[in-house]
């Protein structure tokens, strides 16, 4: 998707003349009456800004002019648009039935979803389960925001599903609440999650796992961004149903995620056989470390190689 396609026709000219490569852009940050900024390998300050009407028009365009159809997502402060791109929205918040809603949109952050096939190749050898290579170890990917844990998880799902990197290939069920992991649009995955993968979009993790376990018999369940009390129960349900679990969580270290009571409980119960921690340096190079269920490091800090575009 070209960057100009995120904007209504009357606002596209600046984007078509910039020549930015959408494959390298991670975020587009738009603040009312402030210069637009693009986050790629570094932050780029553009030469133009948008006013209040512009932001309202961008928001309506991203909603396909059906603002009310997106009320549920708006209550959570984001939209997911076709392709799995996540759009953060905020401004003046008002109370509505069922929570809060942004009444006047004054800040927009477009997070670009990327496919990076081969990104998870380096970690795959550490994740072969003890019962054979068809089913991976239960694995938790820990990462601060913005380091690509969702992209890494997506590629790992693809590898396990297709049977690459030593895996035999098996059925994978993906719980994609926000449509970001599979790039789901109207229920169908737009990003490659593998040939043996079924996706549940919307709902909560527990409901999605129940559907998959009951009717699709997955050998692996994949879940993005766990942390709520209900997430822990969903993961335990998947485990007792005989499924391996691949999941992600926000944090800079194992100690950091254990500040969350439910994540601490899962780690102390040794639900996860592998804990993979992502980090970065000042030059934005990304690294990974892998620990076993007891917190023993089995792979030291290693560079996460970017696959060729």
ZATOR-294342 format. One record per residue (C-alpha): residue number from 1; residue in one letter; x negated, y negated, z. Coordinates in steps of 0.2 Angstrom, whole numbers, plus 5000, padded with zeros to 4 digits. Example, Ala and Ser with C-alpha at 12.3 -4.5 7.8 and 13.67 -1.06 7.14 Angstrom:
// ZATOR-294342
 resi resn    u    v    w
    1    a 4938 5022 5039
    2    s 4932 5005 5036
***
This chain:
// ZATOR-294342
 resi resn    u    v    w
    1    x 5000 5000 5000
    2    x 4993 4983 4995
    3    x 4993 4970 5009
    4    x 5004 4958 4999
    5    x 5018 4971 4999
    6    x 5021 4968 5018
    7    x 5027 4950 5013
    8    x 5042 4943 5004
    9    x 5039 4938 4986
   10    x 5038 4919 4990
   11    x 5023 4923 5003
   12    x 5013 4935 4992
   13    x 5002 4923 4982
   14    x 4989 4920 4996
   15    x 4987 4939 4998
   16    x 4986 4943 4979
   17    x 4971 4930 4977
   18    x 4962 4936 4993
   19    x 4955 4952 4986
   20    x 4955 4961 5003
   21    x 4953 4980 5002
   22    x 4968 4987 5011
   23    x 4959 5003 5015
   24    x 4947 4993 5027
   25    x 4960 4982 5035
   26    x 4966 4988 5052
   27    x 4977 4974 5058
   28    x 4985 4958 5051
   29    x 4989 4946 5066
   30    x 5002 4932 5062
   31    x 5005 4918 5075
   32    x 5017 4904 5072
   33    x 5008 4889 5065
   34    x 4991 4897 5068
   35    x 4979 4903 5056
   36    x 4982 4921 5050
   37    x 4968 4933 5055
   38    x 4964 4950 5048
   39    x 4955 4963 5058
   40    x 4944 4975 5047
   41    x 4926 4979 5051
   42    x 4926 4962 5059
   43    x 4939 4948 5062
   44    x 4942 4937 5047
   45    x 4950 4920 5049
   46    x 4960 4916 5033
   47    x 4964 4899 5026
   48    x 4983 4898 5029
   49    x 4996 4899 5042
   50    x 5015 4903 5043
   51    x 5028 4893 5051
   52    x 5044 4898 5060
   53    x 5054 4901 5045
   54    x 5040 4911 5037
   55    x 5040 4923 5052
   56    x 5058 4925 5052
   57    x 5058 4929 5033
   58    x 5043 4941 5035
   59    x 5053 4950 5049
   60    x 5069 4951 5039
   61    x 5059 4958 5024
   62    x 5051 4971 5035
   63    x 5068 4976 5041
   64    x 5074 4977 5023
   65    x 5087 4963 5028
   66    x 5095 4975 5040
   67    x 5090 4968 5056
   68    x 5103 4976 5067
   69    x 5098 4994 5060
   70    x 5081 4991 5069
   71    x 5088 4986 5086
   72    x 5082 5002 5095
   73    x 5064 4999 5089
   74    x 5065 4980 5092
   75    x 5069 4984 5111
   76    x 5052 4992 5112
   77    x 5044 4978 5103
   78    x 5039 4985 5087
   79    x 5045 4992 5070
   80    x 5039 5006 5060
   81    x 5039 5003 5041
   82    x 5037 5015 5026
   83    x 5020 5023 5026
   84    x 5019 5024 5045
   85    x 5013 5006 5047
   86    x 5018 4999 5065
   87    x 5023 4981 5066
   88    x 5022 4973 5084
   89    x 5034 4959 5086
   90    x 5037 4946 5101
   91    x 5042 4929 5104
   92    x 5057 4923 5115
   93    x 5064 4938 5123
   94    x 5083 4940 5128
   95    x 5092 4953 5139
   96    x 5104 4964 5129
   97    x 5113 4980 5133
   98    x 5100 4993 5135
   99    x 5085 4982 5138
  100    x 5077 4967 5130
  101    x 5076 4960 5112
  102    x 5065 4948 5104
  103    x 5077 4934 5099
  104    x 5065 4922 5090
  105    x 5050 4931 5082
  106    x 5035 4920 5084
  107    x 5021 4933 5084
  108    x 5019 4948 5072
  109    x 5005 4961 5072
  110    x 5005 4973 5057
  111    x 4994 4988 5061
  112    x 4989 4997 5045
  113    x 4991 5016 5045
  114    x 4976 5025 5036
  115    x 4973 5042 5030
  116    x 4955 5048 5033
  117    x 4955 5066 5027
  118    x 4939 5074 5035
  119    x 4938 5063 5050
  120    x 4941 5078 5062
  121    x 4929 5090 5054
  122    x 4915 5086 5066
  123    x 4926 5090 5081
  124    x 4935 5106 5074
  125    x 4921 5118 5079
  126    x 4924 5114 5097
  127    x 4943 5117 5096
  128    x 4944 5135 5091
  129    x 4955 5144 5103
  130    x 4950 5160 5113
  131    x 4963 5170 5105
  132    x 4957 5167 5087
  133    x 4955 5153 5075
  134    x 4973 5151 5070
  135    x 4978 5142 5086
  136    x 4967 5128 5093
  137    x 4963 5125 5111
  138    x 4975 5113 5120
  139    x 4967 5096 5117
  140    x 4969 5079 5124
  141    x 4961 5064 5114
  142    x 4957 5050 5125
  143    x 4954 5033 5117
  144    x 4956 5014 5120
  145    x 4968 5005 5108
  146    x 4961 5002 5091
  147    x 4949 5016 5089
  148    x 4959 5027 5078
  149    x 4965 5041 5089
  150    x 4981 5043 5079
  151    x 4972 5044 5063
  152    x 4960 5057 5071
  153    x 4975 5067 5077
  154    x 4984 5067 5060
  155    x 4968 5074 5052
  156    x 4966 5087 5065
  157    x 4984 5092 5062
  158    x 4981 5093 5044
  159    x 4966 5104 5046
  160    x 4974 5116 5058
  161    x 4990 5117 5047
  162    x 4980 5120 5031
  163    x 4968 5132 5038
  164    x 4952 5122 5036
  165    x 4936 5121 5046
  166    x 4937 5139 5051
  167    x 4955 5139 5057
  168    x 4966 5152 5049
  169    x 4981 5140 5046
  170    x 4997 5140 5056
  171    x 5013 5132 5058
  172    x 5012 5115 5067
  173    x 5027 5105 5074
  174    x 5024 5086 5075
  175    x 5034 5075 5088
  176    x 5033 5058 5079
  177    x 5044 5046 5090
  178    x 5039 5030 5081
  179    x 5036 5037 5064
  180    x 5018 5032 5065
  181    x 5009 5048 5066
  182    x 5017 5056 5050
  183    x 5021 5040 5042
  184    x 5039 5046 5043
  185    x 5052 5037 5033
  186    x 5070 5042 5033
  187    x 5064 5058 5042
  188    x 5051 5063 5029
  189    x 5032 5062 5031
  190    x 5023 5050 5020
  191    x 5006 5054 5026
  192    x 4998 5071 5024
  193    x 5000 5082 5040
  194    x 4997 5098 5031
  195    x 5007 5111 5022
  196    x 5013 5121 5037
  197    x 5019 5106 5047
  198    x 5037 5101 5052
  199    x 5040 5084 5059
  200    x 5053 5077 5071
  201    x 5055 5059 5070
  202    x 5064 5048 5083
  203    x 5072 5055 5100
  204    x 5060 5059 5114
  205    x 5046 5072 5116
  206    x 5056 5084 5126
  207    x 5071 5084 5114
  208    x 5059 5086 5099
  209    x 5050 5100 5107
  210    x 5066 5109 5111
  211    x 5071 5108 5092
  212    x 5055 5114 5086
  213    x 5053 5129 5098
  214    x 5071 5134 5096
  215    x 5072 5134 5077
  216    x 5054 5132 5069
  217    x 5043 5143 5080
  218    x 5027 5132 5079
  219    x 5011 5139 5085
  220    x 5005 5121 5088
  221    x 5014 5106 5095
  222    x 5006 5088 5091
  223    x 5011 5073 5101
  224    x 5004 5055 5100
  225    x 5002 5044 5115
  226    x 5008 5053 5131
  227    x 5009 5045 5148
  228    x 5027 5044 5154
  229    x 5034 5056 5167
  230    x 5045 5065 5154
  231    x 5029 5068 5143
  232    x 5021 5079 5156
  233    x 5037 5090 5157
  234    x 5038 5091 5138
  235    x 5020 5097 5137
  236    x 5022 5110 5150
  237    x 5038 5116 5141
  238    x 5028 5118 5125
  239    x 5014 5127 5134
  240    x 5026 5140 5142
  241    x 5034 5142 5125
  242    x 5017 5149 5119
  243    x 5012 5134 5109
  244    x 4995 5125 5109
  245    x 4996 5107 5112
  246    x 4987 5093 5103
  247    x 4990 5076 5111
  248    x 4983 5058 5113
  249    x 4982 5046 5128
  250    x 4976 5028 5130
  251    x 4961 5026 5141
  252    x 4942 5023 5141
  253    x 4937 5039 5150
  254    x 4944 5054 5159
  255    x 4944 5045 5175
  256    x 4953 5031 5167
  257    x 4968 5041 5161
  258    x 4969 5050 5178
  259    x 4975 5034 5185
  260    x 4991 5039 5177
  261    x 4999 5050 5190
  262    x 5007 5062 5177
  263    x 4991 5063 5167
  264    x 4981 5067 5182
  265    x 4993 5081 5186
  266    x 4991 5089 5169
  267    x 4972 5087 5169
  268    x 4971 5094 5187
  269    x 4982 5109 5182
  270    x 4969 5112 5168
  271    x 4983 5111 5155
  272    x 4970 5105 5142
  273    x 4956 5116 5138
  274    x 4947 5101 5129
  275    x 4946 5083 5133
  276    x 4939 5072 5119
  277    x 4934 5055 5123
  278    x 4932 5041 5109
  279    x 4922 5026 5112
  280    x 4913 5012 5101
  281    x 4898 5001 5101
  282    x 4896 4982 5098
  283    x 4894 4986 5079
  284    x 4911 4995 5079
  285    x 4903 5012 5076
  286    x 4914 5026 5084
  287    x 4908 5040 5095
  288    x 4916 5056 5103
  289    x 4912 5067 5118
  290    x 4920 5083 5122
  291    x 4923 5091 5139
  292    x 4930 5107 5145
  293    x 4945 5109 5156
  294    x 4934 5107 5172
  295    x 4926 5091 5165
  296    x 4910 5099 5160
  297    x 4903 5091 5145
  298    x 4901 5103 5130
  299    x 4897 5090 5117
  300    x 4887 5074 5120
  301    x 4890 5057 5113
  302    x 4890 5060 5094
  303    x 4894 5048 5080
  304    x 4911 5050 5072
  305    x 4907 5050 5054
  306    x 4919 5041 5042
  307    x 4924 5051 5027
  308    x 4920 5044 5010
  309    x 4935 5034 5003
***
